[in-house]
Each structure stands twice: as C-alpha cells, then as structure tokens.
Amino acid sequence: MRALIVDDARTIRMILGKMLRELGFECEEAGDGQEAWETLQKGSEFDIALVDWNMPVMDGFALVQTVRADASYNDMKIMMVTTESEMANVVKAIEAGANEYVMKPFTKDVILEKLKILGID
C-alpha cells in the first residue's frame, strides 16, 4: 500500500509517516497541494492521500478538487487530516471528494479506524 502525506508541517508529515510505515505503508510526502499534484502527475500511484487543509501555494481543499476533476485518480482515497473543525468545512470537503475527515490532534487508533472504514488496512 502506498500513501501520499500532504502537510506543510514537517512534524505532522513525520508523525503520519511513522504511523503508516508501522502499518506497512510505503510513504511519500509533499509540503503543499501543488507539490502533491506534481508528484501525482509524475505517474506515482497511491492508495490514499492524507491531506491537510491549510497550506501555502495550493491548499488541501483545492488539491481535493483538482484530484477529483481527473478521473485517473478515482481509485485513490483521500483523507483530510486538519485542524478545520467547522461542520460546514467537513461537508464541503466530503462533497468535493474527500472520503474521510480527521481532525487534529489525532491518534494512531483514529487513523487506523479511518483506514479500516476506507477498506485500506
């Protein structure tokens, strides 16, 4: 299984990467949505992208919209992992094509539970 971790905070990328590697994932990281989109455009395939909302250059919501506008990424699951806790933003992200939504701070158990819901574990 392959995961793309997209967050402008290096610490969050490290924490998520460690959790996912312990679960057997191969991980790549991107510091913003544009970098993630460029990684995807190079032909890298991922089972899941874990995406922060608030990032410079291209935010996570714009990344979700961009990815979902391209049918070649229909099989990739997207999990928003963010501090955005407004219910309106949760709904907005799901409507844009995110498959799951996790609010920071999170635990390994929460990430694992969401992966199971998505059928990725």
DSSP file (Angstrom, degrees, kcal/mol; ACC not computed):
  #  RESIDUE AA STRUCTURE BP1 BP2  ACC     N-H-->O    O-->H-N    N-H-->O    O-->H-N    TCO  KAPPA ALPHA  PHI   PSI    X-CA   Y-CA   Z-CA
    1    1 A M              0   0    0      0, 0.0    25,-2.7     0, 0.0     2,-0.4   0.000 360.0 360.0 360.0 142.0    0.0    0.0    0.0
    2    2 A R  E     -a   26   0A   0     23,-0.2    45,-2.2    25,-0.0    46,-1.5  -0.954 360.0-169.1-122.0 137.1    1.2    3.5   -0.8
    3    3 A A  E     -ab  27  48A   0     23,-2.6    25,-2.2    -2,-0.4     2,-0.6  -0.965  13.1-152.5-126.4 140.5    0.3    6.7    0.9
    4    4 A L  E     -ab  28  49A   0     44,-2.3    46,-2.7    -2,-0.4     2,-0.6  -0.963  14.1-158.2-109.6 120.1    0.9   10.4    0.0
    5    5 A I  E     -ab  29  50A   0     23,-2.9    25,-2.5    -2,-0.6     2,-0.6  -0.886   9.1-172.5-103.7 119.1    1.2   12.6    3.1
    6    6 A V  E     +ab  30  51A   0     44,-3.2    46,-2.5    -2,-0.6     2,-0.3  -0.921  27.6 124.8-119.9 107.7    0.4   16.3    2.2
    7    7 A D        -     0   0    0     23,-2.1     6,-0.1    -2,-0.6    25,-0.1  -0.955  54.1-138.9-159.8 139.5    1.0   18.8    5.0
    8    8 A D  S    S+     0   0    0     46,-0.3     2,-0.7    -2,-0.3    23,-0.1   0.653  87.1  85.5 -76.9 -13.3    3.1   22.0    5.3
    9    9 A A     >  -     0   0    0      1,-0.2     4,-2.1    -3,-0.0     3,-0.3  -0.799  66.4-158.7 -91.3 113.4    4.1   21.0    8.8
   10   10 A R  H  > S+     0   0    0     -2,-0.7     4,-2.4     1,-0.2    -1,-0.2   0.854  91.5  58.1 -57.8 -36.7    7.1   18.7    8.7
   11   11 A T  H  > S+     0   0    0      2,-0.2     4,-2.7     1,-0.2    -1,-0.2   0.913 106.0  47.9 -61.9 -44.1    6.4   17.3   12.1
   12   12 A I  H  > S+     0   0    0     -3,-0.3     4,-2.9     1,-0.2     5,-0.3   0.910 110.5  51.9 -64.3 -41.5    2.9   16.2   11.1
   13   13 A R  H  X S+     0   0    0     -4,-2.1     4,-2.5     1,-0.2    -1,-0.2   0.911 111.6  47.9 -60.0 -40.9    4.3   14.5    8.0
   14   14 A M  H  X S+     0   0    0     -4,-2.4     4,-2.6     2,-0.2    -2,-0.2   0.931 112.8  47.4 -64.4 -46.1    6.8   12.7   10.2
   15   15 A I  H  X S+     0   0    0     -4,-2.7     4,-2.3     2,-0.2    -2,-0.2   0.946 116.3  42.9 -62.9 -49.6    4.2   11.6   12.7
   16   16 A L  H  X S+     0   0    0     -4,-2.9     4,-2.8     1,-0.2     5,-0.2   0.910 113.8  52.8 -63.1 -41.4    1.8   10.3   10.0
   17   17 A G  H  X S+     0   0    0     -4,-2.5     4,-2.7    -5,-0.3     5,-0.2   0.915 109.4  48.2 -60.2 -44.0    4.7    8.7    8.1
   18   18 A K  H  X S+     0   0    0     -4,-2.6     4,-2.0     2,-0.2    -1,-0.2   0.933 113.1  48.2 -62.3 -46.2    5.8    6.8   11.2
   19   19 A M  H  X S+     0   0    0     -4,-2.3     4,-0.9     1,-0.2    -2,-0.2   0.939 115.4  43.9 -58.9 -48.2    2.3    5.6   11.9
   20   20 A L  H  <>S+     0   0    0     -4,-2.8     5,-2.6     1,-0.2     3,-0.5   0.884 110.8  53.1 -69.9 -38.5    1.7    4.5    8.3
   21   21 A R  H ><5S+     0   0    0     -4,-2.7     3,-1.6     1,-0.2    -1,-0.2   0.886 105.4  55.6 -63.2 -37.0    5.0    2.8    7.9
   22   22 A E  H 3<5S+     0   0    0     -4,-2.0    -1,-0.2     1,-0.3    -2,-0.2   0.772 106.2  52.4 -64.5 -24.4    4.4    0.8   11.1
   23   23 A L  T 3<5S-     0   0    0     -4,-0.9    -1,-0.3    -3,-0.5    -2,-0.2   0.399 129.7 -98.2 -90.4   1.7    1.2   -0.4    9.4
   24   24 A G  T < 5S+     0   0    0     -3,-1.6    -3,-0.2     1,-0.3     2,-0.2   0.573  74.8 143.5  96.8  10.3    3.2   -1.5    6.3
   25   25 A F      < -     0   0    0     -5,-2.6     2,-0.5    -6,-0.1    -1,-0.3  -0.535  47.8-136.7 -82.8 149.2    2.6    1.5    4.0
   26   26 A E  E     -a    2   0A   0    -25,-2.7   -23,-2.6    -2,-0.2     2,-0.4  -0.920  35.1-157.4 -95.8 129.5    5.2    2.9    1.7
   27   27 A C  E     -a    3   0A   0     -2,-0.5     2,-0.3   -25,-0.2   -23,-0.2  -0.873  23.4-176.0-121.2 144.9    5.0    6.7    2.1
   28   28 A E  E     -a    4   0A   0    -25,-2.2   -23,-2.9    -2,-0.4     2,-0.3  -0.924  19.7-145.4-124.6 156.6    5.9    9.8    0.1
   29   29 A E  E     -a    5   0A   0     -2,-0.3     2,-0.3   -25,-0.2   -23,-0.2  -0.900  13.9-172.7-126.8 152.8    5.5   13.4    1.4
   30   30 A A  E     -a    6   0A   0    -25,-2.5   -23,-2.1    -2,-0.3     3,-0.1  -0.993  19.8-146.8-140.6 143.1    4.6   16.8    0.0
   31   31 A G  S    S+     0   0    0     -2,-0.3     2,-0.3   -25,-0.2   -25,-0.1   0.537  81.4   5.0 -88.3  -8.3    4.7   20.1    1.7
   32   32 A D  S  > S-     0   0    0     23,-0.1     4,-2.1   -25,-0.1     5,-0.2  -0.970  83.0 -92.6-162.9 172.4    1.7   21.6   -0.1
   33   33 A G  H  > S+     0   0    0     25,-2.3     4,-2.7    23,-0.5     5,-0.2   0.858 120.1  54.2 -63.1 -37.1   -1.0   20.8   -2.6
   34   34 A Q  H  > S+     0   0    0     22,-0.3     4,-2.5    24,-0.2    -1,-0.2   0.929 109.1  48.0 -64.0 -44.3    1.0   21.9   -5.6
   35   35 A E  H  > S+     0   0    0      1,-0.2     4,-2.0     2,-0.2    -1,-0.2   0.896 112.8  49.8 -62.3 -39.6    3.9   19.6   -4.7
   36   36 A A  H  X S+     0   0    0     -4,-2.1     4,-2.4     2,-0.2    -2,-0.2   0.925 110.0  49.9 -64.2 -44.5    1.5   16.8   -4.2
   37   37 A W  H  X S+     0   0    0     -4,-2.7     4,-2.4     1,-0.2    -2,-0.2   0.901 110.1  50.7 -61.8 -41.6   -0.2   17.4   -7.5
   38   38 A E  H  X S+     0   0    0     -4,-2.5     4,-1.1     2,-0.2    -1,-0.2   0.891 108.8  52.0 -63.3 -39.4    3.2   17.4   -9.2
   39   39 A T  H  <>S+     0   0    0     -4,-2.0     5,-1.2     1,-0.2     3,-0.5   0.925 111.7  46.5 -61.2 -44.9    4.0   14.1   -7.5
   40   40 A L  H ><5S+     0   0    0     -4,-2.4     3,-1.8     1,-0.2    -2,-0.2   0.888 107.8  56.8 -64.5 -38.8    0.8   12.6   -8.8
   41   41 A Q  H 3<5S+     0   0    0     -4,-2.4    -1,-0.2     1,-0.3    -2,-0.2   0.732  93.5  68.2 -67.2 -22.0    1.4   14.0  -12.3
   42   42 A K  T 3<5S-     0   0    0     -4,-1.1    -1,-0.3    -3,-0.5    -2,-0.2   0.510 124.2-100.6 -74.6  -3.1    4.7   12.2  -12.5
   43   43 A G  T < 5S+     0   0    0     -3,-1.8     2,-0.2     1,-0.3    -3,-0.2   0.483  70.4 152.4  98.3   3.2    2.7    8.9  -12.6
   44   44 A S      < -     0   0    0     -5,-1.2     2,-0.4     1,-0.0    -1,-0.3  -0.492  33.5-147.6 -67.0 133.8    3.2    8.0   -8.9
   45   45 A E        -     0   0    0     -2,-0.2     2,-0.3   -42,-0.0    28,-0.0  -0.883  17.0-176.7-108.5 137.3    0.2    5.9   -7.8
   46   46 A F        -     0   0    0     -2,-0.4   -43,-0.2     1,-0.1     3,-0.1  -0.966  29.2-149.8-131.9 146.5   -1.1    5.9   -4.3
   47   47 A D  S    S+     0   0    0    -45,-2.2    30,-2.5    -2,-0.3     2,-0.3   0.799  88.3   8.9 -79.1 -31.5   -3.9    4.0   -2.5
   48   48 A I  E     -bc   3  77A   0    -46,-1.5   -44,-2.3    28,-0.2     2,-0.4  -0.999  57.8-153.4-150.8 146.9   -4.5    7.0   -0.2
   49   49 A A  E     -bc   4  78A   0     28,-2.3    30,-3.0    -2,-0.3     2,-0.6  -0.993  10.3-155.8-118.6 130.1   -3.6   10.7    0.2
   50   50 A L  E     -bc   5  79A   0    -46,-2.7   -44,-3.2    -2,-0.4     2,-0.5  -0.934  25.1-169.6-104.8 115.8   -3.7   12.2    3.7
   51   51 A V  E     -bc   6  80A   0     28,-2.7    30,-2.6    -2,-0.6   -44,-0.2  -0.916  20.7-146.2-124.2 127.1   -4.2   15.9    3.1
   52   52 A D        -     0   0    0    -46,-2.5    30,-0.2    -2,-0.5     8,-0.1  -0.509  13.5-144.5 -77.3 155.1   -4.1   19.0    5.4
   53   53 A W  S    S+     0   0    0      1,-0.2     7,-2.4     7,-0.2     2,-1.0   0.928  82.1  59.8 -85.5 -53.1   -6.5   21.8    4.6
   54   54 A N        +     0   0    0      5,-0.2   -46,-0.3     6,-0.1    -1,-0.2  -0.676  69.8 130.7 -90.3 101.5   -4.4   24.9    5.4
   55   55 A M        -     0   0    0     -2,-1.0   -23,-0.1    -3,-0.1   -24,-0.0  -0.974  53.3-107.1-143.3 155.2   -1.2   25.0    3.3
   56   56 A P  S    S+     0   0    0      0, 0.0     2,-2.3     0, 0.0   -23,-0.5  -0.233  93.9  18.5 -74.3 173.3    0.5   27.6    1.2
   57   57 A V  S    S+     0   0    0    -25,-0.1     2,-0.4   -24,-0.1   -25,-0.1  -0.407 138.7   9.7  67.5 -72.9    0.7   27.6   -2.6
   58   58 A M  S    S-     0   0    0     -2,-2.3   -25,-2.3     4,-0.0   -24,-0.2  -0.972  82.8-141.4-134.3 121.0   -2.3   25.2   -3.1
   59   59 A D     >  -     0   0    0     -2,-0.4     4,-2.0   -27,-0.1    -5,-0.2  -0.232  28.0-102.8 -77.4 171.7   -4.4   24.3    0.0
   60   60 A G  H  > S+     0   0    0     -7,-2.4     4,-2.5     1,-0.2    -7,-0.2   0.840 119.0  54.9 -65.2 -35.5   -5.8   20.9    0.7
   61   61 A F  H  > S+     0   0    0     -8,-0.5     4,-2.2     2,-0.2    -1,-0.2   0.928 109.3  47.7 -64.8 -43.7   -9.4   21.7   -0.5
   62   62 A A  H  > S+     0   0    0     -9,-0.2     4,-2.5     1,-0.2    -2,-0.2   0.874 110.6  53.1 -62.9 -37.1   -8.1   22.9   -3.9
   63   63 A L  H  X S+     0   0    0     -4,-2.0     4,-3.0     2,-0.2     5,-0.3   0.931 107.6  50.3 -63.7 -45.0   -6.0   19.7   -4.1
   64   64 A V  H  X S+     0   0    0     -4,-2.5     4,-2.7     1,-0.2    -2,-0.2   0.935 112.4  47.5 -58.0 -46.3   -9.1   17.5   -3.5
   65   65 A Q  H  X S+     0   0    0     -4,-2.2     4,-1.1     1,-0.2    -1,-0.2   0.912 113.4  48.0 -61.4 -43.1  -11.0   19.4   -6.2
   66   66 A T  H  < S+     0   0    0     -4,-2.5     4,-0.4     2,-0.2     3,-0.3   0.922 114.0  45.8 -64.2 -46.0   -8.1   19.1   -8.6
   67   67 A V  H >< S+     0   0    0     -4,-3.0     3,-1.5     1,-0.2     6,-0.4   0.925 112.5  50.0 -64.3 -45.2   -7.6   15.4   -8.0
   68   68 A R  H 3< S+     0   0    0     -4,-2.7    -1,-0.2     1,-0.3    -2,-0.2   0.691 101.1  64.0 -71.0 -17.2  -11.3   14.6   -8.2
   69   69 A A  T 3< S+     0   0    0     -4,-1.1     2,-0.6    -3,-0.3    -1,-0.3   0.606  94.6  69.9 -78.0 -10.9  -11.6   16.5  -11.5
   70   70 A D  S X  S-     0   0    0     -3,-1.5     3,-2.1    -4,-0.4    -1,-0.1  -0.922  71.7-156.7-112.7 109.6   -9.2   13.9  -13.0
   71   71 A A  G >  S+     0   0    0     -2,-0.6     3,-1.8     1,-0.3     4,-0.2   0.685  85.3  76.6 -60.5 -19.8  -10.9   10.5  -13.4
   72   72 A S  G 3  S+     0   0    0      1,-0.3    -1,-0.3     2,-0.1     3,-0.2   0.642  96.0  49.8 -68.7 -10.2   -7.5    8.7  -13.5
   73   73 A Y  G X  S+     0   0    0     -3,-2.1     3,-1.2    -6,-0.4    -1,-0.3   0.182  74.2 112.4-108.9  15.7   -7.4    9.2   -9.6
   74   74 A N  T <  S+     0   0    0     -3,-1.8    -1,-0.1     1,-0.3    -2,-0.1   0.803  76.3  52.4 -59.2 -30.2  -10.9    7.9   -8.9
   75   75 A D  T 3  S+     0   0    0     -4,-0.2     2,-0.4    -3,-0.2    -1,-0.3   0.667  87.4  96.6 -82.3 -16.2   -9.5    4.9   -7.1
   76   76 A M  S <  S-     0   0    0     -3,-1.2   -28,-0.2   -28,-0.1     2,-0.2  -0.608  70.4-138.8 -78.2 128.0   -7.3    6.9   -4.7
   77   77 A K  E     -c   48   0A   0    -30,-2.5   -28,-2.3    -2,-0.4     2,-0.5  -0.576  12.3-151.4 -81.4 148.0   -8.9    7.5   -1.4
   78   78 A I  E     -c   49   0A   0     19,-0.2    21,-2.6    -2,-0.2    22,-1.6  -0.987  10.6-172.8-125.7 126.1   -8.5   11.0    0.2
   79   79 A M  E     -cd  50 100A   0    -30,-3.0   -28,-2.7    -2,-0.5     2,-0.4  -0.968  17.2-143.8-117.3 116.7   -8.5   11.6    3.9
   80   80 A M  E     -cd  51 101A   0     20,-2.4    22,-3.3    -2,-0.5     2,-0.5  -0.655  16.2-173.9 -75.3 131.8   -8.5   15.2    5.1
   81   81 A V  E     + d   0 102A   0    -30,-2.6     2,-0.3    -2,-0.4    22,-0.2  -0.904  32.7 130.8-128.5 100.4   -6.3   15.5    8.3
   82   82 A T  E     - d   0 103A   0     20,-2.4    22,-2.5    -2,-0.5   -30,-0.1  -0.900  69.6-118.2-150.7 166.0   -6.8   19.0    9.5
   83   83 A T  S    S+     0   0    0     -2,-0.3     2,-0.7    20,-0.2    20,-0.1   0.522  77.7 114.7 -86.0  -8.1   -7.5   21.5   12.3
   84   84 A E        +     0   0    0      1,-0.2    -2,-0.2     5,-0.1    20,-0.0  -0.517  34.6 165.2 -66.8 108.3  -10.6   22.7   10.4
   85   85 A S        +     0   0    0     -2,-0.7     2,-0.2    18,-0.1    -1,-0.2   0.446  27.7 120.3-110.2  -1.8  -13.4   21.6   12.7
   86   86 A E    >>  -     0   0    0      1,-0.2     4,-1.8     2,-0.1     3,-0.9  -0.462  63.3-136.8 -64.4 130.2  -16.3   23.6   11.3
   87   87 A M  H 3> S+     0   0    0      1,-0.3     4,-2.6     2,-0.2     5,-0.2   0.853 104.6  60.6 -57.4 -34.6  -19.0   21.1   10.3
   88   88 A A  H 3> S+     0   0    0      1,-0.2     4,-2.3     2,-0.2    -1,-0.3   0.870 105.1  48.1 -61.1 -36.4  -19.5   23.2    7.1
   89   89 A N  H <> S+     0   0    0     -3,-0.9     4,-2.6     2,-0.2    -1,-0.2   0.865 108.8  53.2 -72.9 -35.8  -15.9   22.5    6.1
   90   90 A V  H  X S+     0   0    0     -4,-1.8     4,-2.4     2,-0.2     5,-0.2   0.957 113.0  44.1 -60.2 -49.5  -16.3   18.8    6.8
   91   91 A V  H  X S+     0   0    0     -4,-2.6     4,-2.8     1,-0.2     5,-0.2   0.915 112.4  52.6 -61.1 -44.3  -19.3   18.7    4.5
   92   92 A K  H  X S+     0   0    0     -4,-2.3     4,-1.7    -5,-0.2    -1,-0.2   0.909 110.9  47.0 -58.9 -44.6  -17.5   20.9    1.9
   93   93 A A  H  X>S+     0   0    0     -4,-2.6     5,-2.6     2,-0.2     4,-0.8   0.914 113.5  47.3 -66.0 -43.4  -14.6   18.5    1.8
   94   94 A I  H ><5S+     0   0    0     -4,-2.4     3,-0.9     1,-0.2    -2,-0.2   0.917 111.8  50.5 -64.8 -43.0  -16.7   15.4    1.6
   95   95 A E  H 3<5S+     0   0    0     -4,-2.8    -1,-0.2     1,-0.2    -2,-0.2   0.831 107.1  55.2 -63.8 -31.2  -18.8   17.0   -1.2
   96   96 A A  H 3<5S-     0   0    0     -4,-1.7    -1,-0.2    -5,-0.2    -2,-0.2   0.659 133.7 -86.2 -76.1 -15.9  -15.6   17.9   -3.1
   97   97 A G  T <<5S+     0   0    0     -3,-0.9   -19,-0.2    -4,-0.8    -3,-0.2   0.463  77.2 142.9 126.3   1.5  -14.5   14.2   -3.0
   98   98 A A      < -     0   0    0     -5,-2.6    -1,-0.3     1,-0.1   -19,-0.2  -0.522  36.2-155.7 -69.0 141.3  -12.7   13.6    0.3
   99   99 A N  S    S+     0   0    0    -21,-2.6     2,-0.3     1,-0.2   -20,-0.2   0.763  71.2  10.4 -89.9 -27.6  -13.5   10.1    1.5
  100  100 A E  E     -d   79   0A   0    -22,-1.6   -20,-2.4    -7,-0.1     2,-0.4  -0.941  62.2-146.9-147.6 166.2  -12.8   10.7    5.2
  101  101 A Y  E     -d   80   0A   0     -2,-0.3     2,-0.4   -22,-0.2   -20,-0.2  -0.981  12.1-177.7-144.3 123.5  -12.1   13.5    7.6
  102  102 A V  E     -d   81   0A   0    -22,-3.3   -20,-2.4    -2,-0.4     2,-0.4  -0.983  17.3-142.5-124.4 132.9   -9.9   13.5   10.7
  103  103 A M  E     -d   82   0A   0     -2,-0.4   -20,-0.2   -22,-0.2   -18,-0.1  -0.784  34.7 -87.0 -96.8 137.5   -9.4   16.5   13.0
  104  104 A K  S    S+     0   0    0    -22,-2.5     2,-0.1    -2,-0.4     3,-0.0  -0.590 105.4  54.0 -78.0 145.6   -6.1   17.3   14.6
  105  105 A P  S    S+     0   0    0      0, 0.0     2,-0.3     0, 0.0    -2,-0.1   0.584  81.7 168.1 -75.7 152.9   -4.9   16.3   17.1
  106  106 A F        -     0   0    0     -2,-0.1     2,-0.3    -4,-0.1    -2,-0.1  -0.804  25.9-136.0-126.8 166.1   -5.4   12.7   16.1
  107  107 A T     >  -     0   0    0     -2,-0.3     4,-2.0     1,-0.1     5,-0.2  -0.788  30.1-110.0-117.5 165.7   -4.2    9.3   17.5
  108  108 A K  H  > S+     0   0    0     -2,-0.3     4,-2.8     1,-0.2     5,-0.2   0.885 119.6  57.0 -60.0 -38.2   -2.9    6.3   15.7
  109  109 A D  H  > S+     0   0    0      2,-0.2     4,-2.6     1,-0.2    -1,-0.2   0.889 105.2  50.1 -61.7 -39.8   -6.1    4.5   16.6
  110  110 A V  H  > S+     0   0    0      2,-0.2     4,-2.3     1,-0.2    -1,-0.2   0.930 112.3  46.7 -65.0 -44.9   -8.2    7.1   14.9
  111  111 A I  H  X S+     0   0    0     -4,-2.0     4,-2.3     1,-0.2    -2,-0.2   0.927 113.5  49.2 -62.3 -44.3   -6.1    6.9   11.7
  112  112 A L  H  X S+     0   0    0     -4,-2.8     4,-2.2     1,-0.2    -2,-0.2   0.904 110.0  51.2 -61.6 -42.5   -6.3    3.1   11.8
  113  113 A E  H  X S+     0   0    0     -4,-2.6     4,-2.2     1,-0.2    -1,-0.2   0.910 110.8  48.0 -61.3 -43.1  -10.1    3.2   12.3
  114  114 A K  H  X S+     0   0    0     -4,-2.3     4,-1.9     2,-0.2    -1,-0.2   0.886 109.6  52.8 -66.4 -38.9  -10.5    5.6    9.3
  115  115 A L  H  <>S+     0   0    0     -4,-2.3     5,-3.3     1,-0.2     4,-0.4   0.906 109.1  49.9 -62.3 -40.9   -8.3    3.3    7.1
  116  116 A K  H ><5S+     0   0    0     -4,-2.2     3,-1.2     3,-0.2    -2,-0.2   0.911 107.7  53.1 -63.2 -42.9  -10.4    0.4    8.0
  117  117 A I  H 3<5S+     0   0    0     -4,-2.2    -1,-0.2     1,-0.3    -2,-0.2   0.883 111.0  47.7 -58.4 -38.0  -13.6    2.3    7.1
  118  118 A L  T 3<5S-     0   0    0     -4,-1.9    -1,-0.3     2,-0.2    -2,-0.2   0.522 117.9-114.5 -81.2  -5.6  -12.0    3.0    3.7
  119  119 A G  T < 5S+     0   0    0     -3,-1.2     2,-0.6    -4,-0.4    -3,-0.2   0.737  80.1 122.1  78.1  22.1  -11.0   -0.6    3.3
  120  120 A I      <       0   0    0     -5,-3.3    -1,-0.2    -6,-0.2    -2,-0.2  -0.898 360.0 360.0-120.1  99.5   -7.3    0.2    3.5
  121  121 A D              0   0    0     -2,-0.6    -1,-0.1    -5,-0.1    -5,-0.1   0.349 360.0 360.0-162.7 360.0   -5.5   -1.7    6.3
